[in-house]
Amino acid sequence: MLAPQPLVDSTLVHAAANAGWSSASELPQRSEVVAGQLVIHADFPLAGQHRLVRELDVLRTEVSQRLGLPISDEPVHLYLFESQDRYDRFASRYFPGFPVRRAFFVETDTRLAVFAPWQDRIAEDLRHETTHGYLHAVVPSVPLWLDEGIAEYFELPRSEQGRHDAHLAHLAGRLVEGTCRIDLERLESLHSAGDLSQDEYAESWCWVHWLLNTTPERKRILQDYLTDLRRDAQTAPLSARLAHLEGGVVNYNAGLRAHLENLAPR
């Protein structure tokens, strides 16, 4: 059996447990950088031309083009803490009871915000959480599995073209064990971040990779679904659309498994 794996270290929150966070004195405020849609507040001097700032700004266009969505001007606020301790104290005070994460995204009625400490994996974390922000600025209601699958896809450096080797290795191990569950309808039934283990994060990423990287028809199915979600959060689920395109539930689940077997390291 595979050893138990930790939850992915980022998550999505739809409402703040303590609404006072948006005006808290503990928020980073030493420097502010505006880059396109991003408003970056930091505990430390941050150059507007910092490589990571430029990368996150470019990510906006990449997410828009790949998903077939317009670009929004709604600000996405990034709050960067200089130390892990400052971040931990802030999170425990304003989000009590919230699971410990390396970074997290919050959506309220008035603000899209990302919180993260500056640490070794900050680039990966900010690509992931900023993707949530860019997506929610255009499509406020996204199914949990798809929201995380898209963020997992875009958290990688652009050179990887969406290939997530850590998820591939995890799913490959499940294939060897015979415990790999490919079931889109099961993913669609999950509505709480607490329901997502590494299995669900990995499978969600794999669905997005399959849809965006195999055929134009599958890519269009995903793009059309997101466009319809912008108009109506109760639109027909993606599984129903794929069943029509692929000729049934068995076929699209089998299609993803074949895609995984083709990608997975031997």
C-alpha positions as CSV (number, residue, x, y, z in Angstrom):
1,M,0.0,0.0,0.0
2,L,1.1,3.6,-0.6
3,A,2.0,5.5,2.5
4,P,-0.7,8.0,3.6
5,Q,-0.2,11.3,1.9
6,P,-0.8,14.8,3.4
7,L,-3.5,17.1,2.0
8,V,-2.4,19.5,-0.6
9,D,-1.1,22.6,1.2
10,S,-3.5,25.1,-0.3
11,T,-7.2,25.4,-0.3
12,L,-10.2,27.5,-1.1
13,V,-12.4,29.4,1.4
14,H,-15.6,31.1,0.3
15,A,-16.2,33.2,3.4
16,A,-14.1,34.6,6.2
17,A,-14.7,33.3,9.6
18,N,-14.0,36.8,11.0
19,A,-14.9,39.6,8.7
20,G,-12.5,42.0,10.4
21,W,-9.5,40.6,8.5
22,S,-9.9,43.0,5.6
23,S,-9.1,46.0,7.8
24,A,-6.7,44.3,10.3
25,S,-3.6,46.1,11.3
26,E,-1.8,42.7,11.1
27,L,-2.1,42.6,7.3
28,P,1.2,43.1,5.4
29,Q,1.4,46.8,4.4
30,R,5.1,47.8,4.1
31,S,5.0,47.8,0.3
32,E,2.4,47.6,-2.4
33,V,2.8,46.6,-6.0
34,V,0.1,46.7,-8.6
35,A,0.6,44.3,-11.6
36,G,-2.4,44.1,-13.9
37,Q,-5.2,42.6,-11.9
38,L,-3.0,41.9,-8.8
39,V,-2.6,44.2,-5.8
40,I,0.3,42.8,-3.9
41,H,0.8,43.8,-0.2
42,A,4.0,42.7,1.4
43,D,5.7,42.8,4.8
44,F,9.0,43.6,3.0
45,P,10.3,45.6,0.1
46,L,9.0,44.0,-3.2
47,A,10.2,45.2,-6.6
48,G,7.5,45.7,-9.2
49,Q,9.7,44.0,-11.7
50,H,10.4,41.0,-9.5
51,R,10.5,37.8,-11.6
52,L,7.6,36.2,-9.7
53,V,5.5,39.4,-10.0
54,R,5.9,39.3,-13.8
55,E,5.2,35.6,-13.9
56,L,1.9,36.0,-12.0
57,D,0.9,38.9,-14.2
58,V,1.5,36.8,-17.4
59,L,-0.4,33.9,-15.8
60,R,-3.6,36.0,-16.1
61,T,-3.4,35.9,-19.9
62,E,-2.5,32.2,-19.9
63,V,-5.5,31.2,-17.7
64,S,-7.8,33.3,-19.9
65,Q,-6.6,31.9,-23.2
66,R,-6.4,28.3,-22.1
67,L,-9.9,28.3,-20.5
68,G,-11.5,30.5,-23.1
69,L,-12.6,33.1,-20.6
70,P,-12.5,36.9,-20.7
71,I,-10.0,38.9,-18.5
72,S,-11.5,40.7,-15.5
73,D,-10.4,43.9,-13.9
74,E,-11.6,42.9,-10.5
75,P,-8.6,43.2,-8.1
76,V,-7.1,40.1,-6.6
77,H,-5.3,41.0,-3.4
78,L,-2.1,39.1,-2.5
79,Y,-1.0,39.4,1.2
80,L,2.6,38.2,1.6
81,F,3.9,37.7,5.1
82,E,7.7,38.0,5.7
83,S,7.7,35.2,8.3
84,Q,5.8,32.0,8.9
85,D,5.1,33.1,12.5
86,R,3.3,36.3,11.3
87,Y,1.3,34.3,8.8
88,D,0.3,31.7,11.4
89,R,-0.7,34.2,14.0
90,F,-2.9,36.1,11.4
91,A,-4.5,32.9,10.1
92,S,-5.3,31.6,13.6
93,R,-6.8,34.9,14.7
94,Y,-9.0,35.7,11.7
95,F,-9.6,32.2,10.4
96,P,-9.9,30.2,13.7
97,G,-10.4,26.4,13.2
98,F,-9.2,26.6,9.6
99,P,-6.8,23.8,8.7
100,V,-3.2,24.8,8.5
101,R,-2.1,25.5,4.9
102,R,1.0,26.9,3.3
103,A,-1.3,29.4,1.5
104,F,-5.0,30.0,1.0
105,F,-7.5,31.9,-1.1
106,V,-10.6,33.7,0.2
107,E,-13.6,34.8,-1.7
108,T,-16.1,37.1,0.0
109,D,-18.9,39.3,-1.4
110,T,-16.5,42.2,-1.8
111,R,-13.0,40.8,-2.1
112,L,-10.8,38.2,-3.6
113,A,-7.7,37.6,-1.5
114,V,-4.7,35.3,-1.2
115,F,-2.6,34.9,2.0
116,A,0.9,33.3,2.0
117,P,4.2,33.5,3.9
118,W,7.3,34.1,1.8
119,Q,9.0,30.7,1.8
120,D,10.8,28.2,-0.5
121,R,7.7,27.1,-2.4
122,I,6.2,30.6,-2.7
123,A,6.2,30.5,-6.5
124,E,4.1,27.3,-6.7
125,D,1.8,28.5,-4.0
126,L,1.1,31.8,-5.5
127,R,0.6,30.4,-9.0
128,H,-2.0,28.0,-7.5
129,E,-3.9,30.6,-5.4
130,T,-3.7,33.4,-7.9
131,T,-5.3,31.0,-10.5
132,H,-8.2,30.7,-8.0
133,G,-8.4,34.5,-8.0
134,Y,-8.3,34.9,-11.8
135,L,-10.9,32.2,-12.2
136,H,-13.3,33.5,-9.6
137,A,-13.1,37.0,-10.8
138,V,-14.9,35.8,-14.0
139,V,-16.7,32.6,-12.9
140,P,-17.8,33.1,-9.2
141,S,-19.3,29.6,-8.8
142,V,-17.0,26.8,-9.9
143,P,-17.4,23.2,-8.7
144,L,-14.9,22.3,-6.1
145,W,-13.1,19.6,-8.0
146,L,-12.8,21.7,-11.1
147,D,-11.6,24.7,-9.1
148,E,-8.8,22.7,-7.6
149,G,-8.0,20.8,-10.7
150,I,-7.5,24.0,-12.7
151,A,-5.4,25.5,-9.9
152,E,-3.2,22.4,-9.7
153,Y,-2.8,22.6,-13.5
154,F,-1.6,26.2,-13.5
155,E,0.5,26.0,-10.3
156,L,3.3,24.4,-12.4
157,P,6.0,26.4,-14.2
158,R,4.9,27.2,-17.8
159,S,7.6,25.0,-19.2
160,E,5.9,21.9,-17.7
161,Q,2.8,22.4,-19.9
162,G,0.5,21.3,-17.1
163,R,2.3,18.0,-16.4
164,H,2.2,17.5,-12.7
165,D,4.8,14.8,-11.9
166,A,3.9,14.5,-8.2
167,H,0.3,13.8,-9.1
168,L,1.3,11.4,-11.8
169,A,3.6,9.4,-9.4
170,H,0.7,9.2,-6.9
171,L,-1.8,8.0,-9.4
172,A,0.7,5.6,-11.0
173,G,1.1,4.0,-7.6
174,R,-2.6,3.7,-7.3
175,L,-2.7,2.0,-10.7
176,V,-0.1,-0.5,-9.6
177,E,-2.0,-1.2,-6.4
178,G,-5.3,-1.6,-8.2
179,T,-6.9,1.2,-6.0
180,C,-7.0,4.0,-8.6
181,R,-10.6,5.3,-8.7
182,I,-11.5,7.2,-11.8
183,D,-15.0,8.6,-11.3
184,L,-16.0,12.1,-12.4
185,E,-19.5,11.9,-11.0
186,R,-18.0,11.1,-7.6
187,L,-15.8,14.2,-7.8
188,E,-18.8,16.3,-8.8
189,S,-20.6,15.2,-5.6
190,L,-17.9,16.7,-3.3
191,H,-18.7,20.1,-2.0
192,S,-16.3,20.6,1.0
193,A,-12.5,21.1,0.8
194,G,-12.3,18.7,3.7
195,D,-13.5,15.9,1.4
196,L,-10.5,16.2,-0.8
197,S,-7.5,13.9,-0.1
198,Q,-4.5,13.7,-2.4
199,D,-6.4,11.2,-4.5
200,E,-9.1,13.8,-5.3
201,Y,-6.6,16.6,-6.0
202,A,-4.6,14.3,-8.3
203,E,-7.6,13.0,-10.1
204,S,-9.0,16.5,-10.5
205,W,-5.7,17.7,-12.0
206,C,-5.7,14.7,-14.4
207,W,-9.2,15.5,-15.7
208,V,-8.2,19.0,-16.5
209,H,-5.0,17.9,-18.1
210,W,-7.0,15.4,-20.3
211,L,-9.5,18.0,-21.3
212,L,-7.0,20.7,-22.2
213,N,-4.2,18.5,-23.7
214,T,-5.8,15.8,-25.8
215,T,-8.4,16.9,-28.4
216,P,-9.9,20.2,-29.5
217,E,-13.4,18.8,-28.8
218,R,-12.6,18.0,-25.2
219,K,-10.9,21.4,-24.7
220,R,-14.1,23.1,-26.1
221,I,-16.3,21.1,-23.8
222,L,-14.4,22.5,-20.8
223,Q,-14.4,26.0,-22.2
224,D,-18.1,25.9,-23.0
225,Y,-18.9,24.6,-19.5
226,L,-17.0,27.4,-17.8
227,T,-18.8,29.9,-20.1
228,D,-22.2,28.5,-19.2
229,L,-21.3,28.5,-15.5
230,R,-20.7,32.3,-15.8
231,R,-24.4,32.7,-16.8
232,D,-26.0,30.0,-14.7
233,A,-24.3,28.1,-11.8
234,Q,-27.0,25.4,-12.2
235,T,-26.0,24.5,-15.7
236,A,-25.7,20.8,-16.7
237,P,-22.6,19.2,-15.1
238,L,-19.5,18.5,-17.1
239,S,-20.1,14.7,-16.8
240,A,-23.4,15.0,-18.7
241,R,-21.7,16.9,-21.5
242,L,-18.8,14.4,-21.7
243,A,-21.2,11.5,-21.7
244,H,-22.7,12.9,-24.9
245,L,-19.3,13.6,-26.5
246,E,-17.6,10.4,-25.5
247,G,-20.6,8.0,-25.9
248,G,-21.3,7.3,-22.2
249,V,-19.9,7.4,-18.7
250,V,-17.8,4.2,-19.1
251,N,-16.1,5.7,-22.2
252,Y,-15.0,9.0,-20.6
253,N,-13.8,7.3,-17.4
254,A,-11.9,4.8,-19.5
255,G,-10.5,7.6,-21.6
256,L,-9.0,9.3,-18.6
257,R,-7.6,6.1,-17.3
258,A,-5.9,5.5,-20.7
259,H,-4.6,9.0,-20.6
260,L,-3.1,8.4,-17.2
261,E,-1.5,5.1,-18.2
262,N,0.1,6.9,-21.2
263,L,1.5,9.7,-19.0
264,A,2.4,7.8,-15.9
265,P,6.1,6.8,-15.3
266,R,6.7,3.2,-15.8
